[in-house]
Amino acid sequence: MKSLLINPVLNKEIKLRLRSLKSFLGILFYLATLGVIAIGFIYITTMHSQSGYIRPEESRFMFTVLSMVQLALIMFMTPGLTAGVISGERERQTLNMLLTTEQSSTSIILSKLISSVAFLFLMISASLPLYSIVFLYGGVSPGVLLATFGLYVMTIITIGSVGILFSTILQKTIVSMIATYGVALLLTAGTGFLTMFAMTAFYMGTGTQTNPAPYFMIMSNPAFVLMTIFEPNMKDEFVNRTGIDFPFWISFVISFGVITAVSLWISISKLRPRMKPSKRGRKKDA
């Protein structure tokens, strides 16, 4: 296990990603965006408030806005950081050299994944001081904050695994990036649209209010799971509509865990091409 996580490939990737000027500029603009949103929200709220202070309900809404913006940034940045890790090596004609080393396929894939998502982990960790603004005004518990960042970590790992999968099985980086963005869009907007359509069509067709199908459609949607963390009433209403009283966060962890495991397994198995013996070689052996 130690050789899988501590190896020359991981060390090289970490140094190249975290020591470049682009990485620090990316973190700077990332934090600046979240900071402008938080400060702008406080300014607008206090300007239109007669009392001149922020109530806990308004602070909770600011936390919701910040969390949804950060989730959108994560869904946008993760494919760009992971969808070219293997196909980029192939385009630079360095993949064959990497495969001739003593590193196993599992070690190479995990190293590429860890080095890619480490930058995103650094970014979301650097945003923690911005969330301290919310705790100054109250309205949000530490448990909600931990659940939110736990959802971020799970989303980054899963989308990153999907990006590495397409980067392994597809030849071109741009194609693998488009495919990864397509999966990310399907898991958010796609499942949301299908859930609304299924609930509306089923209710209008039968007249009943219990339809379990939307539960399985929406359980892999990180945006909806994040909203259920902020608004428990939304979760209760959805449970009444579907008739399934199973925690959404457990379903989310299971579904994303399966996607991550399958993606990594396919990536590891497809990394090294299986060479078939030629017909001439078969004749000589015979």
PABAVO-725056 format. One record per residue (C-alpha): residue number from 1; residue in three letters; z, x, y. Coordinates in nm, 3 decimals. Each point is the difference from the previous one (the first is absolute). Layout:
REM PABAVO-725056
+------+-------+---------+---------+---------+
: base : gukol :       z :       x :       y :
+------+-------+---------+---------+---------+
:  NUM :   ALA :       Z :       X :       Y :
...
+------+-------+---------+---------+---------+
This chain:
REM PABAVO-725056
+------+-------+---------+---------+---------+
: base : gukol :       z :       x :       y :
+------+-------+---------+---------+---------+
:    1 :   MET :   0.000 :   0.000 :   0.000 :
:    2 :   LYS :   0.077 :   0.288 :   0.233 :
:    3 :   SER :  -0.348 :   0.144 :  -0.054 :
:    4 :   LEU :  -0.155 :  -0.334 :   0.095 :
:    5 :   LEU :   0.170 :  -0.017 :   0.337 :
:    6 :   ILE :   0.031 :   0.368 :   0.093 :
:    7 :   ASN :  -0.333 :   0.174 :  -0.038 :
:    8 :   PRO :  -0.252 :   0.197 :   0.212 :
:    9 :   VAL :  -0.219 :  -0.305 :   0.059 :
:   10 :   LEU :   0.284 :  -0.199 :   0.154 :
:   11 :   ASN :   0.122 :   0.294 :   0.207 :
:   12 :   LYS :  -0.348 :   0.062 :   0.139 :
:   13 :   GLU :  -0.061 :  -0.364 :   0.084 :
:   14 :   ILE :   0.337 :  -0.042 :   0.169 :
:   15 :   LYS :  -0.051 :   0.309 :   0.215 :
:   16 :   LEU :  -0.352 :  -0.098 :   0.101 :
:   17 :   ARG :   0.097 :  -0.355 :   0.095 :
:   18 :   LEU :   0.333 :   0.052 :   0.174 :
:   19 :   ARG :  -0.070 :   0.326 :   0.184 :
:   20 :   SER :  -0.314 :  -0.112 :   0.182 :
:   21 :   LEU :  -0.008 :  -0.109 :   0.363 :
:   22 :   LYS :  -0.169 :  -0.327 :  -0.097 :
:   23 :   SER :   0.303 :  -0.103 :  -0.202 :
:   24 :   PHE :   0.238 :   0.042 :   0.292 :
:   25 :   LEU :  -0.240 :  -0.176 :   0.235 :
:   26 :   GLY :  -0.029 :  -0.284 :  -0.249 :
:   27 :   ILE :   0.378 :  -0.041 :  -0.014 :
:   28 :   LEU :   0.016 :   0.018 :   0.380 :
:   29 :   PHE :  -0.252 :  -0.278 :   0.054 :
:   30 :   TYR :   0.152 :  -0.203 :  -0.282 :
:   31 :   LEU :   0.347 :   0.009 :   0.154 :
:   32 :   ALA :  -0.144 :  -0.051 :   0.348 :
:   33 :   THR :  -0.171 :  -0.320 :  -0.117 :
:   34 :   LEU :   0.316 :  -0.141 :  -0.152 :
:   35 :   GLY :   0.206 :   0.110 :   0.302 :
:   36 :   VAL :  -0.236 :  -0.167 :   0.247 :
:   37 :   ILE :   0.017 :  -0.323 :  -0.201 :
:   38 :   ALA :   0.382 :   0.006 :  -0.012 :
:   39 :   ILE :   0.050 :   0.089 :   0.366 :
:   40 :   GLY :  -0.271 :  -0.242 :   0.109 :
:   41 :   PHE :   0.165 :  -0.281 :  -0.196 :
:   42 :   ILE :   0.337 :   0.074 :   0.160 :
:   43 :   TYR :  -0.154 :   0.013 :   0.347 :
:   44 :   ILE :  -0.187 :  -0.329 :  -0.039 :
:   45 :   THR :   0.303 :  -0.174 :  -0.151 :
:   46 :   THR :   0.244 :   0.109 :   0.270 :
:   47 :   MET :  -0.251 :  -0.069 :   0.277 :
:   48 :   HIS :  -0.043 :  -0.364 :  -0.102 :
:   49 :   SER :   0.365 :  -0.051 :  -0.092 :
:   50 :   GLN :   0.233 :  -0.145 :   0.263 :
:   51 :   SER :   0.304 :   0.168 :  -0.153 :
:   52 :   GLY :  -0.163 :   0.342 :  -0.004 :
:   53 :   TYR :   0.100 :   0.095 :  -0.353 :
:   54 :   ILE :  -0.146 :  -0.029 :  -0.351 :
:   55 :   ARG :   0.152 :  -0.243 :  -0.245 :
:   56 :   PRO :   0.037 :   0.088 :  -0.370 :
:   57 :   GLU :  -0.277 :  -0.248 :  -0.089 :
:   58 :   GLU :  -0.241 :   0.179 :   0.232 :
:   59 :   SER :   0.107 :   0.338 :  -0.139 :
:   60 :   ARG :  -0.072 :  -0.128 :  -0.350 :
:   61 :   PHE :  -0.345 :  -0.111 :   0.110 :
:   62 :   MET :  -0.063 :   0.347 :   0.146 :
:   63 :   PHE :   0.100 :   0.153 :  -0.332 :
:   64 :   THR :  -0.244 :  -0.231 :  -0.178 :
:   65 :   VAL :  -0.283 :   0.098 :   0.233 :
:   66 :   LEU :   0.071 :   0.372 :  -0.040 :
:   67 :   SER :   0.018 :  -0.030 :  -0.377 :
:   68 :   MET :  -0.327 :  -0.193 :  -0.028 :
:   69 :   VAL :  -0.177 :   0.249 :   0.228 :
:   70 :   GLN :   0.132 :   0.290 :  -0.205 :
:   71 :   LEU :  -0.113 :  -0.167 :  -0.324 :
:   72 :   ALA :  -0.348 :  -0.049 :   0.150 :
:   73 :   LEU :  -0.012 :   0.368 :   0.098 :
:   74 :   ILE :   0.107 :   0.101 :  -0.349 :
:   75 :   MET :  -0.270 :  -0.215 :  -0.160 :
:   76 :   PHE :  -0.254 :   0.154 :   0.236 :
:   77 :   MET :   0.103 :   0.365 :  -0.035 :
:   78 :   THR :   0.077 :   0.026 :  -0.372 :
:   79 :   PRO :  -0.361 :  -0.041 :  -0.125 :
:   80 :   GLY :  -0.121 :   0.259 :   0.250 :
:   81 :   LEU :   0.251 :   0.256 :  -0.130 :
:   82 :   THR :  -0.045 :  -0.058 :  -0.374 :
:   83 :   ALA :  -0.355 :  -0.124 :  -0.061 :
:   84 :   GLY :  -0.153 :   0.346 :   0.038 :
:   85 :   VAL :   0.242 :   0.233 :  -0.175 :
:   86 :   ILE :  -0.207 :   0.035 :  -0.320 :
:   87 :   SER :  -0.346 :  -0.093 :   0.125 :
:   88 :   GLY :   0.047 :   0.244 :   0.287 :
:   89 :   GLU :   0.065 :   0.279 :  -0.248 :
:   90 :   ARG :  -0.314 :  -0.107 :  -0.185 :
:   91 :   GLU :  -0.210 :  -0.001 :   0.318 :
:   92 :   ARG :   0.127 :   0.346 :   0.096 :
:   93 :   GLN :  -0.079 :   0.115 :  -0.355 :
:   94 :   THR :   0.355 :   0.118 :  -0.055 :
:   95 :   LEU :   0.100 :  -0.260 :  -0.260 :
:   96 :   ASN :  -0.132 :   0.204 :  -0.293 :
:   97 :   MET :   0.203 :   0.299 :   0.114 :
:   98 :   LEU :   0.309 :  -0.219 :   0.023 :
:   99 :   LEU :  -0.056 :  -0.135 :  -0.351 :
:  100 :   THR :  -0.024 :   0.351 :  -0.147 :
:  101 :   THR :   0.356 :   0.080 :   0.107 :
:  102 :   GLU :   0.303 :  -0.044 :  -0.224 :
:  103 :   GLN :   0.097 :  -0.320 :   0.182 :
:  104 :   SER :  -0.025 :  -0.314 :  -0.209 :
:  105 :   SER :  -0.181 :  -0.314 :   0.114 :
:  106 :   THR :   0.332 :  -0.176 :   0.047 :
:  107 :   SER :   0.130 :   0.284 :   0.217 :
:  108 :   ILE :  -0.313 :   0.002 :   0.217 :
:  109 :   ILE :  -0.004 :  -0.378 :   0.054 :
:  110 :   LEU :   0.372 :  -0.023 :   0.076 :
:  111 :   SER :  -0.021 :   0.299 :   0.234 :
:  112 :   LYS :  -0.287 :  -0.158 :   0.190 :
:  113 :   LEU :   0.188 :  -0.330 :   0.023 :
:  114 :   ILE :   0.329 :   0.154 :   0.113 :
:  115 :   SER :  -0.163 :   0.223 :   0.259 :
:  116 :   SER :  -0.201 :  -0.291 :   0.139 :
:  117 :   VAL :   0.286 :  -0.249 :   0.029 :
:  118 :   ALA :   0.253 :   0.261 :   0.117 :
:  119 :   PHE :  -0.156 :  -0.011 :   0.344 :
:  120 :   LEU :   0.040 :  -0.379 :   0.012 :
:  121 :   PHE :   0.360 :   0.031 :  -0.120 :
:  122 :   LEU :   0.062 :   0.240 :   0.286 :
:  123 :   MET :  -0.150 :  -0.245 :   0.247 :
:  124 :   ILE :   0.208 :  -0.300 :  -0.108 :
:  125 :   SER :   0.312 :   0.219 :  -0.008 :
:  126 :   ALA :  -0.074 :   0.120 :   0.353 :
:  127 :   SER :  -0.018 :  -0.364 :   0.115 :
:  128 :   LEU :   0.360 :  -0.071 :  -0.102 :
:  129 :   PRO :   0.143 :   0.093 :   0.345 :
:  130 :   LEU :  -0.226 :  -0.265 :   0.156 :
:  131 :   TYR :   0.163 :  -0.264 :  -0.217 :
:  132 :   SER :   0.337 :   0.099 :   0.142 :
:  133 :   ILE :  -0.108 :  -0.189 :   0.312 :
:  134 :   VAL :   0.019 :  -0.319 :  -0.205 :
:  135 :   PHE :   0.356 :   0.073 :  -0.114 :
:  136 :   LEU :   0.108 :   0.034 :   0.363 :
:  137 :   TYR :  -0.067 :  -0.372 :   0.051 :
:  138 :   GLY :   0.093 :  -0.122 :  -0.349 :
:  139 :   GLY :  -0.171 :  -0.264 :  -0.210 :
:  140 :   VAL :  -0.104 :   0.228 :  -0.290 :
:  141 :   SER :   0.218 :   0.127 :  -0.283 :
:  142 :   PRO :  -0.030 :   0.347 :  -0.157 :
:  143 :   GLY :  -0.094 :  -0.165 :  -0.329 :
:  144 :   VAL :  -0.310 :  -0.151 :   0.157 :
:  145 :   LEU :  -0.096 :   0.340 :   0.138 :
:  146 :   LEU :   0.041 :   0.166 :  -0.342 :
:  147 :   ALA :  -0.202 :  -0.275 :  -0.168 :
:  148 :   THR :  -0.276 :   0.041 :   0.259 :
:  149 :   PHE :  -0.028 :   0.374 :  -0.048 :
:  150 :   GLY :   0.018 :  -0.041 :  -0.377 :
:  151 :   LEU :  -0.301 :  -0.230 :   0.022 :
:  152 :   TYR :  -0.179 :   0.264 :   0.211 :
:  153 :   VAL :   0.061 :   0.267 :  -0.264 :
:  154 :   MET :  -0.125 :  -0.223 :  -0.282 :
:  155 :   THR :  -0.310 :  -0.098 :   0.196 :
:  156 :   ILE :  -0.085 :   0.361 :   0.088 :
:  157 :   ILE :   0.032 :   0.117 :  -0.362 :
:  158 :   THR :  -0.209 :  -0.289 :  -0.137 :
:  159 :   ILE :  -0.282 :   0.015 :   0.256 :
:  160 :   GLY :   0.004 :   0.379 :  -0.031 :
:  161 :   SER :  -0.039 :  -0.028 :  -0.378 :
:  162 :   VAL :  -0.293 :  -0.237 :   0.044 :
:  163 :   GLY :  -0.158 :   0.244 :   0.245 :
:  164 :   ILE :   0.032 :   0.286 :  -0.248 :
:  165 :   LEU :  -0.147 :  -0.222 :  -0.273 :
:  166 :   PHE :  -0.316 :  -0.070 :   0.198 :
:  167 :   SER :  -0.013 :   0.360 :   0.116 :
:  168 :   THR :  -0.002 :   0.109 :  -0.365 :
:  169 :   ILE :  -0.253 :  -0.243 :  -0.146 :
:  170 :   LEU :  -0.238 :  -0.012 :   0.299 :
:  171 :   GLN :  -0.213 :   0.291 :   0.110 :
:  172 :   LYS :  -0.003 :  -0.048 :   0.378 :
:  173 :   THR :   0.302 :  -0.003 :   0.230 :
:  174 :   ILE :  -0.140 :  -0.268 :   0.228 :
:  175 :   VAL :  -0.060 :  -0.234 :  -0.295 :
:  176 :   SER :   0.350 :   0.054 :  -0.141 :
:  177 :   MET :   0.149 :  -0.057 :   0.345 :
:  178 :   ILE :  -0.189 :  -0.328 :   0.042 :
:  179 :   ALA :   0.113 :  -0.113 :  -0.346 :
:  180 :   THR :   0.363 :   0.085 :   0.079 :
:  181 :   TYR :  -0.013 :  -0.188 :   0.329 :
:  182 :   GLY :  -0.150 :  -0.292 :  -0.189 :
:  183 :   VAL :   0.293 :  -0.007 :  -0.243 :
:  184 :   ALA :   0.250 :   0.026 :   0.287 :
:  185 :   LEU :  -0.173 :  -0.289 :   0.176 :
:  186 :   LEU :   0.000 :  -0.203 :  -0.321 :
:  187 :   LEU :   0.374 :   0.054 :  -0.051 :
:  188 :   THR :   0.078 :  -0.123 :   0.354 :
:  189 :   ALA :  -0.254 :  -0.232 :   0.160 :
:  190 :   GLY :  -0.177 :  -0.084 :  -0.327 :
:  191 :   THR :   0.307 :  -0.118 :  -0.190 :
:  192 :   GLY :   0.127 :  -0.181 :   0.309 :
:  193 :   PHE :  -0.324 :  -0.196 :   0.037 :
:  194 :   LEU :  -0.018 :  -0.081 :  -0.372 :
:  195 :   THR :   0.361 :  -0.118 :   0.002 :
:  196 :   MET :  -0.055 :  -0.233 :   0.295 :
:  197 :   PHE :  -0.319 :  -0.135 :  -0.157 :
:  198 :   ALA :   0.167 :  -0.056 :  -0.339 :
:  199 :   MET :   0.300 :  -0.178 :   0.150 :
:  200 :   THR :  -0.216 :  -0.223 :   0.221 :
:  201 :   ALA :  -0.256 :  -0.085 :  -0.269 :
:  202 :   PHE :   0.261 :  -0.068 :  -0.268 :
:  203 :   TYR :   0.212 :  -0.217 :   0.227 :
:  204 :   MET :  -0.297 :  -0.204 :   0.123 :
:  205 :   GLY :  -0.139 :  -0.041 :  -0.350 :
:  206 :   THR :   0.317 :  -0.102 :  -0.182 :
:  207 :   GLY :   0.237 :  -0.117 :   0.270 :
:  208 :   THR :   0.287 :   0.197 :  -0.152 :
:  209 :   GLN :   0.185 :   0.283 :   0.169 :
:  210 :   THR :   0.059 :   0.230 :  -0.299 :
:  211 :   ASN :  -0.269 :   0.260 :  -0.065 :
:  212 :   PRO :   0.103 :   0.330 :  -0.167 :
:  213 :   ALA :  -0.340 :   0.170 :   0.048 :
:  214 :   PRO :   0.059 :   0.110 :   0.364 :
:  215 :   TYR :   0.314 :   0.188 :  -0.107 :
:  216 :   PHE :  -0.199 :   0.237 :  -0.220 :
:  217 :   MET :  -0.265 :   0.040 :   0.270 :
:  218 :   ILE :   0.240 :   0.093 :   0.278 :
:  219 :   MET :   0.255 :   0.209 :  -0.191 :
:  220 :   SER :  -0.209 :   0.317 :   0.055 :
:  221 :   ASN :  -0.037 :  -0.062 :   0.374 :
:  222 :   PRO :   0.227 :   0.247 :   0.187 :
:  223 :   ALA :  -0.030 :  -0.189 :   0.330 :
:  224 :   PHE :   0.126 :  -0.325 :  -0.154 :
:  225 :   VAL :   0.283 :   0.177 :  -0.183 :
:  226 :   LEU :   0.097 :   0.163 :   0.330 :
:  227 :   MET :   0.008 :  -0.340 :   0.170 :
:  228 :   THR :   0.226 :  -0.139 :  -0.273 :
:  229 :   ILE :   0.243 :   0.283 :   0.077 :
:  230 :   PHE :   0.011 :  -0.106 :   0.366 :
:  231 :   GLU :  -0.015 :  -0.376 :  -0.054 :
:  232 :   PRO :   0.188 :  -0.124 :  -0.310 :
:  233 :   ASN :  -0.097 :  -0.357 :   0.091 :
:  234 :   MET :  -0.366 :   0.086 :  -0.064 :
:  235 :   LYS :   0.093 :   0.119 :  -0.347 :
:  236 :   ASP :   0.194 :  -0.318 :  -0.072 :
:  237 :   GLU :  -0.290 :  -0.217 :   0.115 :
:  238 :   PHE :  -0.244 :   0.192 :  -0.215 :
:  239 :   VAL :   0.233 :  -0.032 :  -0.300 :
:  240 :   ASN :   0.007 :  -0.376 :   0.049 :
:  241 :   ARG :  -0.382 :  -0.011 :   0.015 :
:  242 :   THR :  -0.059 :   0.217 :  -0.308 :
:  243 :   GLY :   0.300 :  -0.096 :  -0.212 :
:  244 :   ILE :   0.071 :   0.366 :  -0.091 :
:  245 :   ASP :   0.342 :   0.126 :   0.101 :
:  246 :   PHE :  -0.055 :   0.368 :  -0.079 :
:  247 :   PRO :   0.074 :   0.260 :   0.271 :
:  248 :   PHE :  -0.316 :   0.106 :   0.181 :
:  249 :   TRP :   0.110 :   0.360 :   0.037 :
:  250 :   ILE :   0.036 :   0.040 :  -0.377 :
:  251 :   SER :  -0.347 :  -0.147 :  -0.056 :
:  252 :   PHE :  -0.135 :   0.229 :   0.270 :
:  253 :   VAL :   0.156 :   0.311 :  -0.157 :
:  254 :   ILE :  -0.131 :  -0.095 :  -0.345 :
:  255 :   SER :  -0.355 :  -0.073 :   0.117 :
:  256 :   PHE :  -0.026 :   0.312 :   0.216 :
:  257 :   GLY :   0.161 :   0.209 :  -0.273 :
:  258 :   VAL :  -0.265 :  -0.114 :  -0.248 :
:  259 :   ILE :  -0.280 :   0.072 :   0.249 :
:  260 :   THR :   0.143 :   0.348 :   0.066 :
:  261 :   ALA :   0.042 :   0.085 :  -0.369 :
:  262 :   VAL :  -0.348 :  -0.120 :  -0.097 :
:  263 :   SER :  -0.164 :   0.178 :   0.293 :
:  264 :   LEU :   0.170 :   0.331 :  -0.076 :
:  265 :   TRP :  -0.071 :  -0.027 :  -0.372 :
:  266 :   ILE :  -0.373 :  -0.058 :   0.058 :
:  267 :   SER :  -0.011 :   0.281 :   0.257 :
:  268 :   ILE :   0.163 :   0.246 :  -0.239 :
:  269 :   SER :  -0.225 :  -0.098 :  -0.290 :
:  270 :   LYS :  -0.319 :   0.015 :   0.208 :
:  271 :   LEU :   0.074 :   0.320 :   0.193 :
:  272 :   ARG :  -0.138 :   0.236 :  -0.261 :
:  273 :   PRO :  -0.345 :  -0.097 :  -0.129 :
:  274 :   ARG :  -0.036 :  -0.019 :  -0.374 :
:  275 :   MET :  -0.283 :   0.229 :  -0.104 :
:  276 :   LYS :  -0.216 :  -0.139 :  -0.280 :
:  277 :   PRO :  -0.157 :   0.252 :  -0.240 :
:  278 :   SER :  -0.376 :   0.035 :   0.029 :
:  279 :   LYS :  -0.240 :  -0.095 :  -0.280 :
:  280 :   ARG :  -0.099 :   0.364 :  -0.047 :
:  281 :   GLY :   0.361 :   0.095 :  -0.051 :
:  282 :   ARG :   0.042 :  -0.274 :  -0.256 :
:  283 :   LYS :  -0.299 :   0.126 :  -0.198 :
:  284 :   LYS :   0.136 :   0.355 :  -0.006 :
:  285 :   ASP :   0.337 :  -0.124 :  -0.119 :
:  286 :   ALA :  -0.174 :  -0.195 :  -0.275 :
+------+-------+---------+---------+---------+
